[in-house]
Amino acid sequence: MKTLLRILLGIVVVIVLVVAVVYLDGMTLPVNHSTTVTRTMNASPDKVFAQITNVAAGATWRPGVKGVTLLPPDNGRDHWVEDLGHGQTMTFLAVKSEAPTGGVAERDVLLDVPGATYGGTWTYKLSPGPIPGTTTLSITEAGFINPPLYRFMMHHIFGMDYNINTYFKDLNNALKS
């Protein structure tokens, strides 16, 4: 019985030490970050822009989004809530949206959750791609992550570009259909 208690105590001590190291490492990481991912999409800038601005259809092509609720426009700007399942929702506001002119477009989307533990903006920049009928799309995330454990996970486990890469994968699949 004593041996079992020592083993259990040892396991608890190791877990506490690991959590402490992870937390301390997370505290050393910057709260603010910026990351950009650029890809070429096999669709015209008009088609890509239409796909990313049709937020009501987001749940049909983004597997991580279980539902979308459109909110009344905020001074004419798109405003919506994405249901990510398991009780998590995120509210967004398109603070800038410029449709393609000569194939060039820009859209800035803000995570609109006052007091959130993480958030920021995504800036989408579209331009004609290297061959006709393609689009070069750059997405820049300028954000913040307050909880040290989240910072540790995003920096060391998932990667700061994880959410953008997931979005690109979903967007690419949607543009194929």
C-alpha positions as CSV (number, residue, x, y, z in Angstrom):
1,M,0.0,0.0,0.0
2,K,2.9,2.4,0.8
3,T,4.5,1.8,-2.6
4,L,1.2,2.6,-4.3
5,L,0.8,5.8,-2.4
6,R,4.4,6.8,-3.3
7,I,3.8,6.1,-6.9
8,L,0.6,8.1,-6.9
9,L,2.3,11.0,-5.1
10,G,5.2,10.9,-7.6
11,I,2.7,11.0,-10.5
12,V,0.9,14.0,-8.9
13,V,4.2,15.8,-8.4
14,V,5.3,15.2,-12.0
15,I,1.9,16.5,-13.3
16,V,2.2,19.6,-11.1
17,L,5.7,20.3,-12.3
18,V,4.8,19.9,-16.0
19,V,1.8,22.3,-15.6
20,A,4.1,24.8,-13.8
21,V,6.7,24.6,-16.5
22,V,4.1,25.0,-19.3
23,Y,2.5,27.9,-17.5
24,L,5.8,29.7,-16.9
25,D,6.9,29.1,-20.5
26,G,3.5,30.5,-21.6
27,M,4.1,33.6,-19.5
28,T,7.4,34.3,-21.3
29,L,5.6,34.3,-24.7
30,P,4.3,37.6,-26.1
31,V,0.5,38.3,-25.6
32,N,0.3,40.0,-29.0
33,H,1.2,38.2,-32.3
34,S,0.9,38.7,-36.0
35,T,1.1,36.0,-38.6
36,T,0.5,35.9,-42.4
37,V,-0.2,33.0,-44.7
38,T,-0.4,33.5,-48.5
39,R,-1.8,30.9,-50.9
40,T,-2.9,30.8,-54.5
41,M,-6.5,29.7,-54.9
42,N,-7.9,28.1,-58.0
43,A,-10.7,30.6,-58.5
44,S,-11.1,34.2,-59.6
45,P,-10.9,37.0,-57.0
46,D,-14.6,37.6,-57.5
47,K,-15.4,34.0,-56.6
48,V,-13.0,33.9,-53.7
49,F,-14.4,37.2,-52.3
50,A,-18.0,36.0,-52.7
51,Q,-17.1,32.8,-50.8
52,I,-15.4,34.5,-47.8
53,T,-18.1,37.3,-47.6
54,N,-21.1,34.9,-47.6
55,V,-20.8,34.4,-43.9
56,A,-24.4,33.0,-43.7
57,A,-23.2,29.9,-45.6
58,G,-20.1,29.4,-43.4
59,A,-21.5,26.3,-41.7
60,T,-21.9,24.6,-45.1
61,W,-18.3,24.7,-46.0
62,R,-16.4,25.1,-42.7
63,P,-16.6,21.8,-40.7
64,G,-15.6,23.5,-37.5
65,V,-18.6,25.9,-37.7
66,K,-21.9,24.3,-36.6
67,G,-24.1,27.2,-37.3
68,V,-24.1,31.0,-38.2
69,T,-26.5,33.6,-36.8
70,L,-26.6,36.9,-38.7
71,L,-26.9,39.9,-36.5
72,P,-28.3,43.3,-37.6
73,P,-25.6,45.1,-39.7
74,D,-23.5,47.5,-37.6
75,N,-23.4,50.7,-39.6
76,G,-23.8,48.6,-42.8
77,R,-21.0,46.2,-41.8
78,D,-21.5,42.4,-41.7
79,H,-22.0,41.2,-38.1
80,W,-22.5,37.6,-37.2
81,V,-22.1,34.8,-34.6
82,E,-20.5,31.5,-35.3
83,D,-21.5,28.5,-33.3
84,L,-18.4,26.2,-32.9
85,G,-20.3,23.5,-31.0
86,H,-19.7,22.4,-27.4
87,G,-21.2,25.7,-26.2
88,Q,-18.6,27.9,-27.8
89,T,-19.6,30.9,-29.9
90,M,-17.6,33.7,-31.5
91,T,-19.0,37.1,-32.6
92,F,-17.4,38.8,-35.6
93,L,-17.7,42.2,-37.3
94,A,-16.4,43.0,-40.8
95,V,-14.9,46.4,-40.1
96,K,-13.8,46.8,-43.7
97,S,-14.9,45.1,-46.9
98,E,-13.8,46.2,-50.3
99,A,-15.1,44.1,-53.2
100,P,-12.6,43.2,-56.0
101,T,-11.7,46.2,-58.3
102,G,-9.4,45.0,-61.0
103,G,-9.1,41.8,-59.1
104,V,-7.8,43.4,-55.9
105,A,-9.9,43.3,-52.7
106,E,-9.5,43.6,-49.0
107,R,-11.6,42.6,-45.9
108,D,-10.9,43.1,-42.2
109,V,-12.8,41.0,-39.7
110,L,-12.6,41.6,-36.0
111,L,-13.4,39.1,-33.3
112,D,-16.1,41.2,-31.6
113,V,-16.2,39.8,-28.0
114,P,-15.5,42.5,-25.4
115,G,-13.3,41.2,-22.6
116,A,-12.4,38.0,-24.5
117,T,-9.3,36.1,-23.4
118,Y,-8.1,36.0,-27.0
119,G,-9.0,37.9,-30.2
120,G,-7.9,40.2,-32.9
121,T,-8.4,40.8,-36.6
122,W,-8.0,38.9,-39.8
123,T,-7.1,41.0,-42.8
124,Y,-7.8,39.3,-46.2
125,K,-6.0,40.6,-49.2
126,L,-6.9,39.3,-52.6
127,S,-5.2,39.9,-55.9
128,P,-5.1,38.2,-59.3
129,G,-3.0,35.0,-59.1
130,P,0.0,34.0,-61.2
131,I,-2.2,32.5,-63.9
132,P,-5.6,33.7,-65.2
133,G,-8.5,32.4,-63.1
134,T,-6.5,32.2,-59.9
135,T,-6.3,34.4,-56.8
136,T,-3.4,35.2,-54.5
137,L,-5.0,35.4,-51.0
138,S,-3.1,36.6,-48.0
139,I,-4.6,36.4,-44.5
140,T,-2.9,38.2,-41.7
141,E,-3.9,37.6,-38.1
142,A,-3.1,40.4,-35.7
143,G,-4.2,39.1,-32.4
144,F,-3.7,38.6,-28.7
145,I,-3.8,35.6,-26.4
146,N,-4.0,36.4,-22.7
147,P,-4.0,33.0,-20.9
148,P,-0.4,31.7,-20.7
149,L,-1.6,28.1,-21.2
150,Y,-3.3,29.1,-24.5
151,R,-0.2,30.9,-25.6
152,F,2.0,27.9,-24.8
153,M,-0.4,25.6,-26.8
154,M,-0.7,27.9,-29.8
155,H,3.1,28.6,-29.9
156,H,4.5,25.1,-29.3
157,I,1.7,22.7,-30.2
158,F,-0.6,24.0,-32.8
159,G,1.4,26.8,-34.4
160,M,0.4,30.5,-34.6
161,D,-0.9,29.9,-38.2
162,Y,-3.1,26.9,-37.3
163,N,-6.5,28.7,-37.6
164,I,-5.5,30.4,-40.9
165,N,-4.3,27.1,-42.4
166,T,-7.5,25.4,-41.3
167,Y,-9.5,28.2,-43.0
168,F,-7.5,27.9,-46.2
169,K,-8.0,24.2,-46.3
170,D,-11.8,24.6,-45.9
171,L,-11.9,27.5,-48.4
172,N,-9.9,25.5,-51.0
173,N,-12.4,22.6,-50.6
174,A,-15.4,24.9,-50.9
175,L,-14.0,26.5,-54.1
176,K,-13.6,23.1,-55.7
177,S,-17.3,22.4,-55.4
